[in-house]
Amino acid sequence: MKPKGTLWIAAFAALVVPMRVAHPQPSPTATAPAYYISEFELTDAEGIKPYSAAVESTFTPFGGRYVVRGGQAKSLEGDATKRVVIIAFPSFEQAQGWYDSPAYRAIQPIRHRSAKSRVYIVEGLRPEPN
């Protein structure tokens, strides 16, 4: 006859182990990605051109890449924005590092003069383990 404690452990494992497999937890060591989001309305289409030509070279050293660059957008609720840009970064720190970098700060006034914008950085979800 098996001890009662062993039976409880087996029952617990039978319930919990499948739940852990079905709902994997994010890796505690994985870095969460971050996203720079810019909602903007151009006020000077010619004036923004130097910014558009230079901006990608300022964020690629920080691991940034375009996820959304203009394109079709449809407001489903609330006020519609004219254009959206989303740049993905490996981490919040890298996104902030790019935004604060001398290279980006040098071209930022062009965007300020040429568009009305709202920009922010948001942290994404950590990747789930394989």
N, C-alpha and C positions, 0 to 999 in steps of 0.2 A: 504494500500500500504506500502511495506517495504522500509526503507531507503536504498539508494544506497550503503552506507558503509557496510551494512549487507550482501548484495549480493556479494560484493567483498571479504569479509571475507569467506563466504561460498565457493566461487569459488576457493580461495587460499587454503582453507583446503581440498577441494576435489582433488586438484592437489598434494599438498605437503605431506599430511598424507600418502597416499599410497606409495609415493616415499620413505619416511622414513621407512615404514614397509618393503618394498622390498629391501632396502639397509641399513640394520642396521649398525650403527657406532660402532667401538670398544669402550668398556667401558673405560672411562678416568681414572678410578681407578684401572683397571686390570693391573697387571704387565706383561710385555712382556717376553716371555721365551727367553733363549739364548742357543746357541749351540757352543760347543767346537768342532772344526774340525781339524783333523790331517790327512795330506796326507803324507805317508811315504814309504820308501823303506828299508827293512831290510838289514843290512850289517853283522849282527851276530845273527843268529837264536837262538843259545844257550844263548848268552849274554842277550837277551831281556826277557828271561823267568822269572827272579825275578821281573822285572817291571810288566809284564803281570799278575803275581800272586798277586801283591800288589796294583795295581792302583785302582781297583774298590773300595777297602776299604777306599781310600783317597777321592773319590768324592761323595760317598753315604751320608756322613754327611752334604753335601752341597745341597742335593736334586737331585744330578746327577743320570742319568740312561743312559745306552747304548741305542742308536737308531740304530747305524750301528757299527759293529765290524768286519772288514774284509769283507768277502763274495764276491760275484761276482760283478764286476764293469766293465763297458764298456765305453770307451771314445767315445763320439759322435762328439766332436770338440776339437781341441788342443791336447797337449801331455797327454798321459795316466799316471796316478799315479799307483803305485804298489798296495798300500792298503789305505783304508780310515777308519777312526774311527770318529764317531759323538756321542757326549755325550750331552744330553739335560739337561738343568738346569731351575729352575723356574724363574730366573732373570739373567741379565747380571752381577749384583753385586755378586751373588752367584757363578757364573762361574769364575769370576775374583778372588773371595775369595778362591776358591779351588785351582786355578792355583798358587796363591801366598802363599798358606798354607805351614807350615813347613813339614807336612806329604808328600805333593806332591813334594816339593822341595828336600826332602831327596832321592826320587827315580828318579827324573828327569835326573840326570847324567847317569843313566843306559840307558835310551832312547837315550840320546845324543851319547853315545858310540856305541850303537847297531843299529842305523838307521839314515838315512838321512831324515829329516822331515821338513815340513812346517806346523805350527799350528796357529790357530787364533780362536777368539771368535766372533760370529755374533749375533746380536739381532734379534729375530723373531718377528712376528706380534702379537699384543695383541689379546686375544681371543674376539670373537664377543659375544655380550650379547645373552642370550637365548631367 
